[in-house]
Amino acid sequence: MVVALAAGLAMQLPAAGPAVAQQYPTRRVEIVVPFVPGGGTDLIARTTANYLSKKWGQPLIVVNKPGGSGVIGARSALKEARPDGYTVLMDIATTASLMIGAWKSPPLTLADRKWAGRIVLDPMVIAVKADAPWKDFKELSAWVKASPEKFVWSGGSGPSGFARYAIHEWFSQIGVNPSKTKMVFTEGSADSMTKLAGGHVMLAVHSVAEAKAMVEGGKIRLLAVLAPRRVSYIAGVPTAEEQDLMKGVSVSWWAGISLPAATPDAVVRKWEAALAEMVKDPAFKARTDKLWMNLSYLDSAQMASFVEKQAHYYSDLARKIGIRK
């Protein structure tokens, strides 16, 4: 009884209210990235950490905890860390809405976190190796339809990655049985892009920002943008719909900050206000522009609604295409 009471009191300690938030942070804050360094999640986490370190006068450090398709890092931040605001997650669809869509009993649910807000929203692109023989997405589609057993593609960061959903939609529209192709899982976008540039996979689906370094280095080419309109950073790359493919399919990668569900609301609000100010700062925007990242802020309530709707959509889609496990 004494132990149970002590545990209950300990769980209540973080809810100290406005006074705690007013002083927060008084020490180092960790932003957990559940993937390897170098990917889009890692880049926006480091850009955010740099900005808020200066604003708050305390170090914000990025801690990469890859593994389990993002599950290991996400659980460490949301389920294992103290809910005091000193460990937060750079959360993306893979560890939120897509994970819920892909798993009947997901290792994390929306109830396990509180949202501080969304920072970026980026269209996804179809990427191939720089010397790939296909001149455009339409030509690649014709080749895959004719030779599906030869097609090896990056499934991204596990069963809950955007790539798997997007590629299955593509297969469905061009009449290809996914089981005849070979999918390779990776430990995040940086790993996926390395495999693509090295010729270990023939295609990868990633955000515009995640493709940037390899495009500029001449290692990969972009065949299509999975959005209704072209993207200013890569204006020469047509949309999939312009090539009469993936009609009605629009896929965007996003990233935002989430905290453990028991984190005091006052601390969450401080993060929310900081993100809102950050995305309006011209210096921060200049930095994200250099990364080819599109700022698209949502506050805490808007983000919760956005992710909930997306989780329902991908749960239905996962059942439809048979990848819900």
N, C-alpha and C positions, 0 to 999 in steps of 0.2 A: 504493500500500500504506500509506504514512504517512498519507495523507488518510483512507483507510478506517478505519485504526486510531484516528485522532483522533476521527472521527465516532462510532465505537463506544464510545470512552471517554466522550465527551460525553453519549451516550445513557444511560450508567450513572451519571452524576453525581447525578441526582435521588434515587437509591436510597441516600441516606446514612444512613437508619435512624432509630432513636428519638431520637438527639441533635437531628437536624433538626426532627423533629416536636415535641420538647419546647420548642424556641424558636419554632416556627411559630405565628402569622405575625409576621414582623419588619418588614413593610412593607405597603403597600396591597394589597388583594385585590379582583379584579374578578369580579363575578357577571354573566355574559353572559345577556341575555334576547334570544332570537332573533326577537322580534316588536316591534311599535311600542309606545310607552308607553301605559299606561292599561288594558291587559287584565289578565286574571287572573294570567298568568305574571309580568308586571311588578309587580303589587301584592304577591304573595307574596315576590318577590325583594327588593323594597324593605323589606318588613316583616322579613324574615330578615336583610338587611344591617344594618338599624338595631339589631337585637338583638345580633348577633354583633360589631358594631363596639364596642359597650359591653363585651361580655364579654371580647374579646381585646385591647382597647386599641389597635386598629389600624383605619384606615378600610376599610370594605367598600363599594365603589361599584357601582352597577348600570349596565351598559353595554348599551344597546339596539342590536342589529344585525339589523334585519329584512331580509327578502328571501328568495326561493326557497322559500317555504312553511316557513321556519324553518331551511332547510339552511345558509344563509350563516353565520348566527350560531352554529349548533351546530358546524359544521366549524371555525370560527375558535377556538372554545373547546376542542374535543376533538382536533383534528388539527393545528392551526397554532400554538397556544400552547405555551409550554414546559410540560412535565409536572411542575411544581414546586409545585402547589397555589395559585399566585397568580392563576390564571384558572380559574374553574369555570363550569359551565353550570347554569342553572335549567332542568332537563330536564322535558319533558312527553311525553305519549303521541305527540303529533304529530311530535316529533323522535326518537322511539324506536320503540315497538311498532307504531304506525300507519304510520310511514314504511317500516318493514320489510315490513309487510303490503301496502302499495301499490306497492312497487318490486321488480322481479325482481332488480335489481342496485342496492340502496340506496346512497346516497352516504355513509351511516354505518351501522355495524352495532353490535350489542351488544358485540362484542369491542373496539370503539373507546373504551369507557369503563369506569370503575369507579364503582360507586354508593356514595354516602355514606349515602343513605337517602331515604325518602319523607316529605314533610311534610304534604300535604293530599290529600284525596279528596272530590270534590264531585259530586253528581248533576247531570246536564244537564237543561236545560229547553227547551221549545218556546216561542219568543217571536215576537210579531207587533207591528206598529205600534199605538200606543195607540188610534187611531181605526179600526182594521181592522174590517170588517163582520161577522166571525165571532165569535160569542159564546163558543164553546168549540172544543176540538180536533176533536170529532166533526163539527161543522158545517163546519170548514175542510176536513176530510178528504173530506166529501161534495162540496164545491165543487171541490177539486183533482181528484177522480175524474171529475167532469163536464167540467172545463175545464183539463186538464193543460197545454195549449199557452199558457195565460195565466199560468201559475204561475212566478214568478221567486223563487229562493231562494238564500240565502247558503251556499256550500259551505265556508265557513270558510277556514282557512289552507292552501289547496291540496289536492291529491289525498290527502294523508295526514292530513287533519283528521277529527275525530270526526263532524262534521256530515254528511260525505258517507256514511259508513257508516250512521249513524242514519237519515238520510232514505231511503237505499236500502232499509233494512229496512221502513220505513213504507210506501214505495211498493209493495214486494213484498206486504205484507199487505193493502193496499187495492186492489191490482190496477191500478197506474199504471205505464206505461212511462216510465222516467226520461228517455229521449231526447226525449220530447215536452215536457218541462219545460226551463226555462232555469236553469242553475247559474252563480253568480257567485263567483269566488274573491276573497279579501281578504288583507290583510297582517296578520291577527291579529284577535282578538276586538273590540278597540276600533274598528278600521276596519269590521268587520262590523256592530257595533251602531250605528255612525254611519250606515251605509248603510240599515239597517233603520228607524231613527228618521226618516231623511230620505225614506223611501218608495222607495228605489232597489231594494230587495228586499222580498218579502212575508213572509218567514220566516227565522229564524236559530235555530241550536241552539248554546247555550253553557252554561257552568256557572252555578250559582246566583249565585256571587260576581261573575262577569263581567256578569250582567244587573242587578245591584243598583243602580248609579248611574242607569241609564236607567229602571228601574222607579220608583225614588223620585222621579225628575224628571218622571214622568208621560209619558214619551216612548214607552214600549213596554208591552205587557201579556204576561203569561205564561199560556199555555193548558194546559200539561201538564208534569209532572215525569217524567223517564224513569228511574224508580226504583220499587222494590216498595212504598215507603211515602212519604207526604208529608214535606216538609221543614219543620222547626220555624220557620225564618226566614220562610217563605211558606206558612203552614199552610192558607191559603185556596185554594191552587192544587192541583187534583186530579192524581193520577197519570194517565198515559196508559191504564193498565189499568183504572182506574175508569171510563174512557170507552169501554171495550171496544176499545181500540186498542193496537198494538205489544205484544201479549201475549208475555211471556217475554223482552222486551228491556229490559235495564238498562244504562244508559250513564253512566259517571262520568269526570270529568276529574280528573287528578292532577298533582302537581308534586313534584319532588325534586331533589336535588343530585347531579350526576355530574361526574367529573373525567377527564382524559386517562388512557388505559390504562396509561401508563408512570409515573404518579404513584406515589411511594413509599407502600407500604401504611400506614406509620406516620402519614403526613399524612392519608390517607383515614380512618383510624381516629379521628384527632382531629376531623375533620368529623363523623363518625358519632356520636361521643360528644357533640359540641356540639349536634347536631340533636335527639338523644334528650333532652338536658337542656332544650333550648329549648321543645319541644312540651309539656313538663310544667309550664312556668312559667305561673302564673296571669295575669301581665301580658301575656305573649305570646298566650295564649288569648283574653284580653279583646280584644286587637287584632284577631285573626282572626275573632272573633265579630262584631265591627263590620263586617268585610268580607264576612260571610256565608260564611266558609270553614270547612270541617269538618276539624279536625286528625285525621290518620290516619297515624301514624308506622309505618314499616317500617325495620328496620336494613339494613345493606349486603347481607347474604346473602339476607334475605327479599325485598328489593327486586329483586335480580337474578333470583330465582326468579319473582316476580310478573310482571316485564316479559317474561321469556322465554315464560311461558305465554300472556301476552296477545299477544305477537308471533305465536305459532303460531295462535292463534284468529283474529286479524285477517288473517293471510296466507290462511287457508282461506276466510274470509268474502270477502276481496277477489277471490279466484279465482271464488267462487260467483256474485258479483254483477257480475263482469266489469270491475273497475276496476284490476286489477293491471297495471302497465305496465313 
